[in-house]
């Protein structure tokens, strides 16, 4: 069930934080898709769900980014009642090869512990 305007106004900080967490989780989960069938343990290729949980577990709340203005969560319980369903990604994902701070932080995070 979506968040009503009255619920949002009553607990704005709570809902903003819950949506911020969800935004970051969805972002990390999409990033983890790039590692599918590329990360191995002693038992073979790691399932995508395991990779996603490992990466999500390493993110600190102080590193969360704010969702962009037009973001709509995949989780219906965190959508506002005036929001539509999120648009599906169409076509191939385009990766910009610029070196940003988030890439450096991500590489540092991965290199902290090689026991994936």
C-alpha positions in Angstrom: 0.0 0.0 0.0 1.3 3.4 -1.0 2.1 6.2 1.4 -0.6 8.8 1.6 0.0 12.5 1.7 -1.3 12.6 5.3 1.1 9.8 6.4 4.0 11.5 4.7 3.3 14.9 6.2 2.9 13.3 9.7 6.2 11.4 9.5 8.2 13.2 6.8 11.7 12.4 8.2 10.9 8.7 8.6 9.6 8.2 5.1 12.4 10.3 3.6 14.9 8.1 5.3 13.2 4.8 4.4 13.1 5.9 0.7 16.7 7.0 0.9 17.7 3.5 2.2 15.6 1.8 -0.6 17.2 4.0 -3.3 20.7 3.1 -2.2 19.8 -0.6 -1.9 18.3 -0.7 -5.4 21.4 1.1 -6.7 23.8 -1.4 -5.1 21.6 -4.4 -6.3 21.8 -3.0 -9.9 25.6 -2.6 -9.6 25.9 -6.2 -8.3 24.3 -7.5 -11.5 27.6 -6.6 -13.3 29.3 -9.3 -11.1 26.9 -12.1 -12.0 28.8 -15.2 -13.1 32.1 -13.3 -12.5 32.6 -13.9 -8.8 33.5 -17.4 -7.6 33.8 -19.1 -4.3 35.2 -22.6 -3.5 31.9 -24.0 -4.7 31.7 -22.2 -8.1 30.0 -19.1 -9.3 28.3 -17.1 -6.5 24.5 -16.5 -6.8 23.6 -13.0 -7.6 21.5 -12.7 -4.4 24.6 -13.5 -2.3 26.7 -10.9 -4.1 23.9 -8.3 -3.6 23.7 -9.0 0.1 27.4 -9.0 0.6 27.8 -5.6 -1.1 24.7 -4.1 0.6 26.1 -5.3 4.0 29.2 -3.2 3.4 27.5 0.1 2.8 27.5 2.5 5.8 24.4 4.7 6.4 26.6 7.8 6.3 27.5 6.9 2.7 23.9 6.9 1.5 23.1 9.2 -1.4 19.9 11.1 -1.7 17.5 9.8 -4.4 17.1 12.0 -7.4 13.9 14.0 -7.7 12.2 11.7 -10.2 13.1 8.3 -8.6 10.2 6.0 -7.8 10.9 3.0 -5.6 10.3 -0.6 -6.8 8.8 -1.4 -3.4 5.2 -0.4 -3.6 5.0 0.2 0.2 7.5 3.0 -0.1 5.8 4.8 -3.1 3.7 7.8 -2.6 0.1 7.4 -3.6 0.5 10.0 -6.3 3.5 8.2 -7.9 3.1 5.8 -10.8 5.0 2.5 -11.2 8.7 2.9 -11.9 9.6 2.9 -15.6 11.3 -0.3 -16.8 14.8 0.2 -18.1 14.8 -0.2 -21.8 17.7 -1.1 -24.0 21.3 -1.8 -22.9 22.7 -0.2 -19.8 25.2 2.5 -20.8 28.2 2.8 -18.5 30.2 6.0 -18.5 33.9 5.3 -18.2 34.6 8.5 -16.2 36.3 8.1 -12.9 34.1 9.4 -10.2 34.4 9.4 -6.4 31.7 6.6 -6.1 33.8 4.4 -8.3 36.9 4.9 -6.2 34.8 4.2 -3.0 33.3 1.1 -4.6 36.7 -0.2 -5.6 38.0 0.5 -2.1 35.0 -1.3 -0.6 35.6 -4.4 -2.8 39.3 -4.4 -2.0 38.8 -4.2 1.7 38.0 -7.9 2.0 38.8 -10.4 -0.8 36.7 -13.1 0.9 33.7 -12.6 -1.4 
